[in-house]
Amino acid sequence: MKNIEKWKKDLLIKWVVENKNNPYPSEYIKENLARLCDLTKKQVSNWFTNARKRNLSLMDDSKLLRRRKREKKDSESSSRCFMYTQIANRPSVRTEKLLSLTQWMSPD
């Protein structure tokens, strides 16, 4: 489950944070979370076991928010770099017109 989608992980983390005094979901809650996240109940159970080992239940809301903001900022930064690279590597309209004019003028 290393490649779990961010929104699924956020939903599970939110449950742990909201229930940090007792981070042991009932079978009913695991089934509902599994259905919501399109995961198996076993995957959800394993995720909670690992989360407790990682002490996610001790993580307070402010730490979670800071972590999510940092991840979002990193993600936006990388997408801006990607867009800039795409724009920088794209020939401008002026360059395209000049090339087509040059090709039209050059003898074959």
Contacts in CASP RR format, 6 or more apart in sequence:
PFRMAT RR
TARGET T0000
AUTHOR 0000-0000-0000
METHOD contacts of the structure
MODEL  1
MKNIEKWKKDLLIKWVVENKNNPYPSEYIKENLARLCDLTKKQVSNWFTN
ARKRNLSLMDDSKLLRRRKREKKDSESSSRCFMYTQIANRPSVRTEKLLS
LTQWMSPD
1 39 0 8 1.000
1 43 0 8 1.000
1 46 0 8 1.000
1 47 0 8 1.000
4 39 0 8 1.000
4 47 0 8 1.000
6 71 0 8 1.000
8 37 0 8 1.000
8 38 0 8 1.000
8 39 0 8 1.000
10 68 0 8 1.000
11 33 0 8 1.000
11 36 0 8 1.000
11 37 0 8 1.000
12 33 0 8 1.000
12 37 0 8 1.000
12 44 0 8 1.000
12 47 0 8 1.000
12 48 0 8 1.000
12 51 0 8 1.000
13 51 0 8 1.000
13 56 0 8 1.000
13 59 0 8 1.000
13 64 0 8 1.000
15 25 0 8 1.000
15 29 0 8 1.000
15 33 0 8 1.000
16 23 0 8 1.000
16 48 0 8 1.000
16 51 0 8 1.000
16 56 0 8 1.000
16 57 0 8 1.000
16 59 0 8 1.000
17 56 0 8 1.000
17 57 0 8 1.000
17 59 0 8 1.000
17 60 0 8 1.000
17 61 0 8 1.000
17 64 0 8 1.000
19 25 0 8 1.000
19 57 0 8 1.000
20 57 0 8 1.000
20 58 0 8 1.000
20 59 0 8 1.000
23 48 0 8 1.000
23 51 0 8 1.000
23 52 0 8 1.000
23 56 0 8 1.000
23 57 0 8 1.000
24 48 0 8 1.000
25 33 0 8 1.000
25 44 0 8 1.000
25 48 0 8 1.000
27 41 0 8 1.000
30 41 0 8 1.000
30 44 0 8 1.000
30 45 0 8 1.000
30 48 0 8 1.000
31 41 0 8 1.000
33 39 0 8 1.000
33 44 0 8 1.000
34 40 0 8 1.000
34 41 0 8 1.000
34 43 0 8 1.000
34 44 0 8 1.000
37 44 0 8 1.000
39 47 0 8 1.000
51 57 0 8 1.000
91 99 0 8 1.000
END
